[in-house]
Amino acid sequence: MLFEVELNKKTYRVDAVPVKVLRSMGPVQEVYQRLLEDPENINVEKDIDTMVQWFVLFCGNQFTADDVYDHYPGDRIITDVGLAMAALNTSVEKVLKKFPTGQEPKKKENPETLSKKFTGIISKLVNRWRR
């Protein structure tokens, strides 16, 4: 088993990530690039759809996008998709163990981690949407 995903008290085990996941990563990378470079000009609905659909594929289509929308923690999905993409550029089996992330006991983090960077971007977006 590479990693597992827990949704609605059900655990899905992912044993392998197929090449088609790499092949379809382009649109998700574009969304992240926009989030980093120009977070004011994103299309929230379309961009979240792109990320969630890719994440479902990444997890072997074992659940639906609606399962993610209904049961995945909203404060984790963007960061977790980013971590999943980063893991594909390294050794997945060494990087990923369980989704949603953030459920493990807290460890000391370096000041500028990938997770903090994405969380900061999301906080800015949420504040903008509340205005």
C-alpha positions, -999 to 999 in steps of 0.1 A, spaced: 0 0 0 13 35 -9 -12 55 11 -48 57 22 -76 82 21 -103 84 47 -137 98 36 -169 95 56 -154 69 80 -144 47 51 -108 40 42 -96 37 7 -61 21 0 -41 32 -29 -15 6 -41 -2 24 -72 -4 57 -90 -8 50 -128 10 70 -155 -23 86 -166 -23 106 -133 10 121 -144 -3 127 -179 -34 146 -166 -15 167 -141 -11 198 -164 -44 216 -156 -38 211 -118 -3 225 -121 -18 255 -140 -43 261 -112 -15 260 -86 7 284 -106 -22 309 -107 -27 305 -70 9 313 -63 13 341 -89 -21 357 -91 -45 345 -64 -69 373 -70 -77 360 -105 -88 324 -99 -122 309 -108 -129 291 -75 -156 267 -87 -137 257 -119 -103 255 -102 -116 235 -73 -133 211 -97 -100 207 -116 -82 198 -84 -108 175 -70 -112 156 -102 -75 151 -105 -73 140 -68 -100 114 -74 -80 100 -104 -48 101 -82 -66 79 -57 -76 54 -83 -112 65 -89 -122 47 -58 -146 74 -48 -164 103 -66 -158 140 -67 -191 144 -48 -176 122 -21 -147 146 -18 -170 177 -18 -192 162 9 -167 146 32 -132 160 27 -121 187 51 -124 220 32 -93 234 49 -72 205 37 -81 197 0 -60 224 -17 -30 217 4 -34 180 0 -37 182 -38 -5 202 -38 13 176 -16 0 149 -39 14 167 -69 47 172 -52 49 136 -42 47 125 -78 79 144 -84 96 124 -56 90 89 -43 53 87 -35 58 58 -11 83 79 10 62 111 11 25 101 14 9 79 41 -26 92 47 -51 117 35 -66 141 47 -33 154 61 -31 173 93 -46 145 114 -13 133 128 1 146 161 16 181 156 53 182 149 76 212 149 76 226 113 102 247 96 89 283 92 83 281 54 69 247 45 49 238 13 19 233 35 22 267 51 26 284 18 -6 269 4 -25 275 37 -15 312 35 -27 315 -1 -60 299 9 -64 323 39 -60 352 15 -86 338 -8 -111 332 19 -107 367 33 -112 381 -2 -144 361 -7 -158 373 26 -156 409 15 
